[in-house]
Amino acid sequence: MRGQTPGDSSSNANPSSDPGSPFYIHPTDYPRQIHVNEILSDSNYVDWSREMNEFLLAKNKLGFVDGSIAKLTQDGLELKAWERCDALIRGWMTAAMQKDIRNNVKFANTSQEVWEDLEERLGKESASHAYELKWAQMILRQDNAFVSTYFTKLRAIWDEMQIVLPIPRCTCGECTCDLGKRIIGS
């Protein structure tokens, strides 16, 4: 297993009973819980994935979707614990999706496959979404709102634009990576 070491495989202890283990499932956890503010639709992937990412990190389960806790190949308690956790995570994710999106990922074998499929289909840079954000920025007005309220709305647009259309950054550390050309081209 890469990344985290969930437990000592030489021990006969159940890895699901250690609250510090990524295999731990709290008694109140069940698959059909919704842990994000809005269910996933075609238009809110960025917000949804960030919220789901934060939730999984807080639950010590992010490694299942990012691949750092790979499925074990040996039969035993840890494999069963991995399968239970992965099924729980798939339940959390699919419970928070519109039906048509859920139908497209229901045959995925792991939560990582679901996550990667969603990223591939919904997380790509979208010219139409970038246009919508630029338009929202252009038409946003303070009107009678407090400056802090106006700035909060503007900052939310900027933050989302940074995700959808990230500003190119130097990758070489010596500015020989044609950063200027990449900025002009974007």
Accessible surface in RSA format (square Angstrom, percent):
REM  Atomic radii and reference values for relative SASA: ProtOr
REM  Chains: A
REM  Algorithm: Lee & Richards
REM  Probe-radius: 1.40
REM  Slices: 20
REM RES _ NUM      All-atoms   Total-Side   Main-Chain    Non-polar    All polar
REM                ABS   REL    ABS   REL    ABS   REL    ABS   REL    ABS   REL
RES MET A   1    87.04  45.1  12.25   8.1  74.78 178.1  18.47  15.7  68.56  90.8
RES ARG A   2   150.60  63.2 144.08  73.4   6.52  15.5  79.34 108.4  71.26  43.2
RES GLY A   3    69.09  85.2   0.00   N/A  69.09  85.2  31.05  85.2  38.04  85.2
RES GLN A   4    75.34  42.1  66.99  49.0   8.35  19.9  38.78  82.6  36.56  27.7
RES THR A   5   121.45  86.4  96.49  97.8  24.97  59.5  65.13  87.5  56.32  85.1
RES PRO A   6    10.50   7.7   0.14   0.1  10.36  37.7   1.02   0.8   9.48  58.9
RES GLY A   7    32.49  40.1   0.00   N/A  32.49  40.1  23.91  65.6   8.58  19.2
RES ASP A   8    99.40  69.6  75.91  75.6  23.49  55.6  37.43  88.1  61.97  61.8
RES SER A   9    92.61  78.3  62.82  83.8  29.79  68.6  31.38  66.8  61.22  85.8
RES SER A  10    98.21  83.0  60.26  80.4  37.95  87.4  57.07 121.5  41.14  57.6
RES SER A  11    52.66  44.5  32.59  43.5  20.08  46.2  30.69  65.4  21.97  30.8
RES ASN A  12   140.88  97.2 121.61 117.5  19.27  46.4  33.92  81.6 106.96 103.4
RES ALA A  13    73.92  68.0  51.53  79.5  22.39  50.9  63.06  88.8  10.87  28.8
RES ASN A  14    63.45  43.8  55.90  54.0   7.55  18.2  16.37  39.4  47.08  45.5
RES PRO A  15    11.73   8.5   3.79   3.5   7.94  28.9  11.73   9.7   0.00   0.0
RES SER A  16    20.01  16.9  14.75  19.7   5.26  12.1  14.71  31.3   5.30   7.4
RES SER A  17    78.32  66.2  54.61  72.9  23.71  54.6  44.01  93.7  34.31  48.1
RES ASP A  18    73.86  51.7  69.71  69.4   4.16   9.8  25.66  60.4  48.20  48.1
RES PRO A  19    98.40  71.7  79.23  72.2  19.18  69.7  79.55  65.7  18.86 117.2
RES GLY A  20    59.06  72.8   0.00   N/A  59.06  72.8  37.28 102.3  21.77  48.8
RES SER A  21     3.61   3.0   0.48   0.6   3.12   7.2   2.55   5.4   1.05   1.5
RES PRO A  22     5.99   4.4   5.99   5.5   0.00   0.0   5.99   4.9   0.00   0.0
RES PHE A  23     0.05   0.0   0.00   0.0   0.05   0.1   0.00   0.0   0.05   0.1
RES TYR A  24    52.83  24.7  50.67  28.8   2.16   5.6  31.17  23.4  21.66  26.7
RES ILE A  25    46.57  26.5  33.11  24.7  13.46  32.4  33.11  23.8  13.46  36.5
RES HIS A  26    76.62  41.9  75.32  52.3   1.31   3.3  45.64  47.0  30.98  36.1
RES PRO A  27   117.99  86.0  77.33  70.5  40.66 147.8  90.08  74.4  27.91 173.5
RES THR A  28    88.56  63.0  79.50  80.6   9.06  21.6  72.26  97.1  16.29  24.6
RES ASP A  29    19.07  13.4   4.92   4.9  14.15  33.5   0.00   0.0  19.07  19.0
RES TYR A  30   122.40  57.1 121.48  69.1   0.92   2.4  80.59  60.6  41.81  51.5
RES PRO A  31    62.39  45.5  62.39  56.9   0.00   0.0  62.39  51.5   0.00   0.0
RES ARG A  32   137.50  57.7 123.21  62.8  14.29  34.0  66.40  90.8  71.10  43.1
RES GLN A  33    32.26  18.0  28.39  20.8   3.87   9.2   9.88  21.0  22.39  17.0
RES ILE A  34    93.55  53.2  63.76  47.5  29.80  71.8  63.76  45.9  29.80  80.9
RES HIS A  35    53.16  29.1  28.97  20.1  24.19  61.9  23.98  24.7  29.18  33.9
RES VAL A  36    14.69   9.7   0.33   0.3  14.36  34.6   3.25   2.8  11.44  31.0
RES ASN A  37   133.60  92.1  99.76  96.4  33.84  81.5  24.73  59.5 108.87 105.2
RES GLU A  38   116.80  67.1 109.36  82.7   7.44  17.7  39.43  76.3  77.36  63.2
RES ILE A  39    75.69  43.1  69.85  52.0   5.84  14.1  69.85  50.3   5.84  15.9
RES LEU A  40     0.00   0.0   0.00   0.0   0.00   0.0   0.00   0.0   0.00   0.0
RES SER A  41    19.24  16.3  19.24  25.7   0.00   0.0  14.03  29.9   5.21   7.3
RES ASP A  42   104.86  73.5  80.91  80.5  23.95  56.6  33.15  78.0  71.71  71.5
RES SER A  43    89.12  75.3  67.58  90.2  21.54  49.6  50.34 107.2  38.77  54.3
RES ASN A  44    22.20  15.3  17.36  16.8   4.84  11.7  18.52  44.6   3.68   3.6
RES TYR A  45    16.16   7.5  13.18   7.5   2.98   7.7  10.70   8.0   5.46   6.7
RES VAL A  46    23.35  15.4  21.38  19.4   1.96   4.7  22.49  19.5   0.85   2.3
RES ASP A  47    76.27  53.4  73.23  72.9   3.04   7.2  19.33  45.5  56.94  56.8
RES TRP A  48     3.08   1.2   0.33   0.2   2.75   6.4   2.91   1.6   0.16   0.3
RES SER A  49    16.01  13.5  15.22  20.3   0.79   1.8   5.09  10.8  10.92  15.3
RES ARG A  50   129.59  54.4 126.50  64.5   3.09   7.4  34.70  47.4  94.89  57.5
RES GLU A  51    49.80  28.6  45.60  34.5   4.19  10.0  25.99  50.3  23.80  19.4
RES MET A  52     0.11   0.1   0.11   0.1   0.00   0.0   0.11   0.1   0.00   0.0
RES ASN A  53    53.98  37.2  53.98  52.2   0.00   0.0   5.51  13.3  48.46  46.8
RES GLU A  54   105.36  60.5 100.34  75.9   5.02  12.0  38.71  74.9  66.65  54.4
RES PHE A  55    31.62  15.8  25.27  15.7   6.36  16.5  31.02  18.8   0.60   1.7
RES LEU A  56     0.00   0.0   0.00   0.0   0.00   0.0   0.00   0.0   0.00   0.0
RES LEU A  57   114.99  64.0 105.01  75.1   9.98  25.1 105.15  73.8   9.83  26.5
RES ALA A  58    88.84  81.7  47.17  72.8  41.67  94.8  59.27  83.5  29.57  78.3
RES LYS A  59    60.34  29.4  52.69  32.3   7.66  18.2  32.37  29.1  27.98  29.8
RES ASN A  60    51.20  35.3  46.43  44.9   4.78  11.5  23.84  57.4  27.37  26.5
RES LYS A  61     3.87   1.9   3.87   2.4   0.00   0.0   0.53   0.5   3.34   3.6
RES LEU A  62    35.24  19.6  33.92  24.3   1.32   3.3  33.92  23.8   1.32   3.5
RES GLY A  63     3.15   3.9   0.00   N/A   3.15   3.9   0.95   2.6   2.20   4.9
RES PHE A  64     2.11   1.1   0.00   0.0   2.11   5.5   0.00   0.0   2.11   6.0
RES VAL A  65     2.51   1.7   0.40   0.4   2.11   5.1   0.40   0.4   2.11   5.7
RES ASP A  66    82.59  57.9  51.31  51.1  31.29  74.0  34.47  81.1  48.12  48.0
RES GLY A  67     1.45   1.8   0.00   N/A   1.45   1.8   1.45   4.0   0.00   0.0
RES SER A  68    34.56  29.2  30.57  40.8   3.99   9.2  29.26  62.3   5.30   7.4
RES ILE A  69     2.02   1.1   0.13   0.1   1.89   4.5   0.13   0.1   1.89   5.1
RES ALA A  70    34.68  31.9  29.85  46.1   4.83  11.0  34.54  48.6   0.14   0.4
RES LYS A  71   105.87  51.6  87.55  53.7  18.33  43.6  41.24  37.1  64.63  68.8
RES LEU A  72    31.90  17.8  25.83  18.5   6.07  15.3  28.32  19.9   3.58   9.6
RES THR A  73   136.11  96.8  99.78 101.2  36.33  86.6  80.36 107.9  55.75  84.3
RES GLN A  74   141.34  79.0 132.88  97.1   8.46  20.1  45.63  97.1  95.70  72.6
RES ASP A  75   118.52  83.0  89.86  89.4  28.66  67.8  37.47  88.2  81.05  80.8
RES GLY A  76    36.31  44.8   0.00   N/A  36.31  44.8  34.92  95.8   1.39   3.1
RES LEU A  77    90.67  50.5  83.13  59.5   7.54  19.0  83.33  58.5   7.34  19.7
RES GLU A  78    28.63  16.4  26.41  20.0   2.22   5.3  16.50  31.9  12.12   9.9
RES LEU A  79    17.91  10.0  17.09  12.2   0.82   2.1  17.09  12.0   0.82   2.2
RES LYS A  80   102.79  50.1 101.83  62.5   0.96   2.3  62.35  56.1  40.44  43.1
RES ALA A  81     0.15   0.1   0.00   0.0   0.15   0.3   0.00   0.0   0.15   0.4
RES TRP A  82    11.04   4.4  11.04   5.3   0.00   0.0  11.04   5.9   0.00   0.0
RES GLU A  83    59.57  34.2  55.55  42.0   4.02   9.6  26.53  51.3  33.04  27.0
RES ARG A  84   107.77  45.2  99.96  51.0   7.81  18.6  65.30  89.3  42.46  25.7
RES CYS A  85     0.03   0.0   0.03   0.0   0.00   0.0   0.00   0.0   0.03   0.0
RES ASP A  86     0.92   0.6   0.92   0.9   0.00   0.0   0.29   0.7   0.63   0.6
RES ALA A  87    48.00  44.1  41.80  64.5   6.20  14.1  42.60  60.0   5.40  14.3
RES LEU A  88     8.76   4.9   7.48   5.4   1.28   3.2   8.15   5.7   0.61   1.6
RES ILE A  89     0.00   0.0   0.00   0.0   0.00   0.0   0.00   0.0   0.00   0.0
RES ARG A  90    67.35  28.3  67.14  34.2   0.21   0.5  15.54  21.2  51.81  31.4
RES GLY A  91     9.68  11.9   0.00   N/A   9.68  11.9   9.05  24.8   0.63   1.4
RES TRP A  92     0.07   0.0   0.00   0.0   0.07   0.2   0.00   0.0   0.07   0.1
RES MET A  93     0.00   0.0   0.00   0.0   0.00   0.0   0.00   0.0   0.00   0.0
RES THR A  94    19.14  13.6  19.14  19.4   0.00   0.0  11.66  15.7   7.48  11.3
RES ALA A  95     8.29   7.6   1.40   2.2   6.89  15.7   1.41   2.0   6.88  18.2
RES ALA A  96     0.00   0.0   0.00   0.0   0.00   0.0   0.00   0.0   0.00   0.0
RES MET A  97     3.08   1.6   0.00   0.0   3.08   7.3   0.00   0.0   3.08   4.1
RES GLN A  98    67.38  37.7  64.87  47.4   2.51   6.0  14.44  30.7  52.94  40.2
RES LYS A  99   140.64  68.6 134.36  82.4   6.27  14.9  77.98  70.2  62.66  66.7
RES ASP A 100    80.75  56.6  73.77  73.4   6.98  16.5  43.83 103.1  36.92  36.8
RES ILE A 101     3.08   1.8   3.08   2.3   0.00   0.0   3.08   2.2   0.00   0.0
RES ARG A 102    62.02  26.0  62.02  31.6   0.00   0.0  15.16  20.7  46.86  28.4
RES ASN A 103    62.65  43.2  52.60  50.8  10.04  24.2  16.60  39.9  46.05  44.5
RES ASN A 104    96.86  66.8  66.65  64.4  30.21  72.7  11.23  27.0  85.63  82.8
RES VAL A 105     4.86   3.2   0.19   0.2   4.67  11.2   3.37   2.9   1.49   4.1
RES LYS A 106   115.56  56.4  87.22  53.5  28.34  67.5  45.89  41.3  69.67  74.2
RES PHE A 107   171.30  85.7 149.03  92.3  22.27  57.9 153.96  93.3  17.34  49.6
RES ALA A 108    22.64  20.8   7.40  11.4  15.24  34.7  13.72  19.3   8.91  23.6
RES ASN A 109   110.73  76.4  95.80  92.6  14.93  35.9  21.47  51.7  89.26  86.3
RES THR A 110    23.89  17.0  23.89  24.2   0.00   0.0  20.94  28.1   2.95   4.5
RES SER A 111     0.00   0.0   0.00   0.0   0.00   0.0   0.00   0.0   0.00   0.0
RES GLN A 112    53.04  29.7  53.04  38.8   0.00   0.0   5.67  12.1  47.37  35.9
RES GLU A 113    72.99  41.9  68.57  51.9   4.42  10.5  31.95  61.8  41.05  33.5
RES VAL A 114     1.41   0.9   1.41   1.3   0.00   0.0   1.41   1.2   0.00   0.0
RES TRP A 115    40.32  16.2  40.23  19.5   0.09   0.2  18.41   9.8  21.91  35.5
RES GLU A 116    92.56  53.1  87.59  66.3   4.97  11.8  39.01  75.5  53.55  43.7
RES ASP A 117    45.52  31.9  41.19  41.0   4.33  10.2  18.15  42.7  27.37  27.3
RES LEU A 118     0.76   0.4   0.76   0.5   0.00   0.0   0.76   0.5   0.00   0.0
RES GLU A 119    76.83  44.1  76.83  58.1   0.00   0.0  33.95  65.7  42.88  35.0
RES GLU A 120   116.23  66.7 108.90  82.4   7.33  17.5  26.65  51.5  89.58  73.1
RES ARG A 121    97.70  41.0  66.43  33.9  31.27  74.4  54.62  74.6  43.08  26.1
RES LEU A 122    36.29  20.2  15.01  10.7  21.29  53.5  19.01  13.4  17.28  46.5
RES GLY A 123    25.13  31.0   0.00   N/A  25.13  31.0   2.02   5.5  23.12  51.8
RES LYS A 124   127.55  62.2 115.11  70.6  12.44  29.6  70.46  63.4  57.09  60.8
RES GLU A 125   117.90  67.7  91.10  68.9  26.80  63.8  36.92  71.4  80.98  66.1
RES SER A 126    40.47  34.2  34.42  45.9   6.05  13.9  30.11  64.1  10.36  14.5
RES ALA A 127    90.41  83.1  69.24 106.8  21.17  48.2  77.14 108.6  13.27  35.1
RES SER A 128    75.33  63.7  65.62  87.6   9.71  22.4  48.10 102.4  27.23  38.1
RES HIS A 129    37.72  20.6  37.09  25.8   0.63   1.6  30.27  31.2   7.45   8.7
RES ALA A 130     7.47   6.9   7.31  11.3   0.15   0.3   7.47  10.5   0.00   0.0
RES TYR A 131   144.55  67.5 141.57  80.5   2.98   7.8 110.73  83.2  33.82  41.7
RES GLU A 132   101.09  58.0  94.83  71.7   6.26  14.9  38.80  75.0  62.30  50.9
RES LEU A 133    13.92   7.8  13.77   9.8   0.15   0.4  13.92   9.8   0.00   0.0
RES LYS A 134   111.95  54.6 105.92  65.0   6.03  14.4  56.22  50.6  55.73  59.4
RES TRP A 135   119.23  47.8 116.55  56.4   2.68   6.3 102.41  54.6  16.82  27.3
RES ALA A 136    33.80  31.1  30.91  47.7   2.89   6.6  32.13  45.2   1.67   4.4
RES GLN A 137    66.88  37.4  57.75  42.2   9.13  21.7   8.15  17.3  58.73  44.5
RES MET A 138   108.42  56.1  95.42  63.2  13.00  30.9  64.29  54.7  44.13  58.5
RES ILE A 139    90.71  51.6  78.33  58.4  12.39  29.9  79.16  57.0  11.55  31.3
RES LEU A 140    32.62  18.2  25.18  18.0   7.45  18.7  29.11  20.4   3.52   9.5
RES ARG A 141   152.01  63.8 135.66  69.2  16.35  38.9  52.75  72.1  99.26  60.2
RES GLN A 142    68.63  38.4  62.14  45.4   6.49  15.4  15.31  32.6  53.31  40.4
RES ASP A 143   123.68  86.6  87.28  86.9  36.40  86.1  37.77  88.9  85.91  85.7
RES ASN A 144   158.48 109.3 123.68 119.5  34.80  83.8  39.09  94.1 119.39 115.4
RES ALA A 145    37.01  34.0  19.40  29.9  17.61  40.1  29.73  41.9   7.28  19.3
RES PHE A 146   163.04  81.6 157.82  97.8   5.22  13.6 162.43  98.5   0.61   1.7
RES VAL A 147   104.88  69.0 100.93  91.4   3.95   9.5 100.93  87.7   3.95  10.7
RES SER A 148    77.62  65.6  68.43  91.3   9.19  21.2  53.36 113.6  24.27  34.0
RES THR A 149    54.70  38.9  49.51  50.2   5.18  12.4  35.79  48.1  18.90  28.6
RES TYR A 150    58.99  27.5  57.66  32.8   1.33   3.5  29.83  22.4  29.16  35.9
RES PHE A 151    95.55  47.8  95.51  59.2   0.04   0.1  95.55  57.9   0.00   0.0
RES THR A 152    89.39  63.6  85.21  86.4   4.18  10.0  65.59  88.1  23.80  36.0
RES LYS A 153   109.40  53.4 103.91  63.8   5.50  13.1  60.67  54.6  48.73  51.9
RES LEU A 154    23.21  12.9  23.21  16.6   0.00   0.0  23.21  16.3   0.00   0.0
RES ARG A 155   118.94  49.9 118.94  60.6   0.00   0.0  22.81  31.2  96.13  58.3
RES ALA A 156    58.80  54.1  48.09  74.2  10.71  24.4  54.05  76.1   4.75  12.6
RES ILE A 157    22.79  13.0  21.50  16.0   1.30   3.1  22.79  16.4   0.00   0.0
RES TRP A 158   103.32  41.5  97.53  47.2   5.79  13.6  94.54  50.4   8.78  14.2
RES ASP A 159    68.75  48.2  64.96  64.7   3.79   9.0  27.07  63.7  41.68  41.6
RES GLU A 160    37.29  21.4  34.97  26.5   2.32   5.5   6.61  12.8  30.68  25.1
RES MET A 161    34.35  17.8  33.66  22.3   0.69   1.6  33.41  28.4   0.94   1.2
RES GLN A 162    66.14  37.0  61.36  44.8   4.78  11.4  43.15  91.8  22.99  17.4
RES ILE A 163    71.21  40.5  51.49  38.4  19.72  47.5  56.87  41.0  14.34  38.9
RES VAL A 164     9.42   6.2   5.65   5.1   3.77   9.1   9.42   8.2   0.00   0.0
RES LEU A 165    63.02  35.1  52.16  37.3  10.86  27.3  53.82  37.8   9.20  24.8
RES PRO A 166    69.33  50.5  56.68  51.7  12.65  46.0  56.68  46.8  12.65  78.6
RES ILE A 167    99.02  56.3  93.27  69.5   5.75  13.9  94.80  68.3   4.22  11.4
RES PRO A 168    32.10  23.4  18.38  16.8  13.72  49.9  28.49  23.5   3.61  22.4
RES ARG A 169   153.08  64.3 145.12  74.0   7.97  19.0  64.51  88.2  88.58  53.7
RES CYS A 170    46.69  35.3  21.77  24.3  24.92  58.6  19.61  49.7  27.07  29.2
RES THR A 171   109.11  77.6  70.40  71.4  38.72  92.3  63.14  84.8  45.97  69.5
RES CYS A 172    53.28  40.3  22.21  24.8  31.07  73.0  31.62  80.1  21.66  23.4
RES GLY A 173    71.45  88.1   0.00   N/A  71.45  88.1  38.21 104.9  33.23  74.4
RES GLU A 174   136.26  78.2 110.83  83.9  25.43  60.5  42.07  81.4  94.19  76.9
RES CYS A 175    99.42  75.2  73.53  82.0  25.89  60.8  28.37  71.9  71.05  76.6
RES THR A 176   103.10  73.3  72.48  73.5  30.63  73.0  66.06  88.7  37.04  56.0
RES CYS A 177    30.25  22.9  11.05  12.3  19.20  45.1  21.15  53.6   9.10   9.8
RES ASP A 178    82.74  58.0  72.77  72.4   9.97  23.6  16.62  39.1  66.12  65.9
RES LEU A 179    42.66  23.8  39.30  28.1   3.37   8.5  39.30  27.6   3.37   9.1
RES GLY A 180    43.72  53.9   0.00   N/A  43.72  53.9  35.58  97.6   8.14  18.2
RES LYS A 181   150.23  73.3 139.86  85.8  10.37  24.7  92.71  83.4  57.52  61.3
RES ARG A 182    87.74  36.8  77.51  39.5  10.23  24.4  60.22  82.3  27.52  16.7
RES ILE A 183    85.55  48.7  78.25  58.3   7.30  17.6  78.25  56.3   7.30  19.8
RES ILE A 184   151.45  86.2 127.07  94.7  24.38  58.8 133.29  96.0  18.16  49.3
RES GLY A 185    68.19  84.1   0.00   N/A  68.19  84.1  35.48  97.4  32.70  73.2
RES SER A 186   106.59  90.1  41.28  55.1  65.31 150.5  64.80 138.0  41.79  58.5
END  Absolute sums over single chains surface
CHAIN  1 A    11908.3       9661.2       2247.1       6639.5       5268.8
END  Absolute sums over all chains
TOTAL         11908.3       9661.2       2247.1       6639.5       5268.8
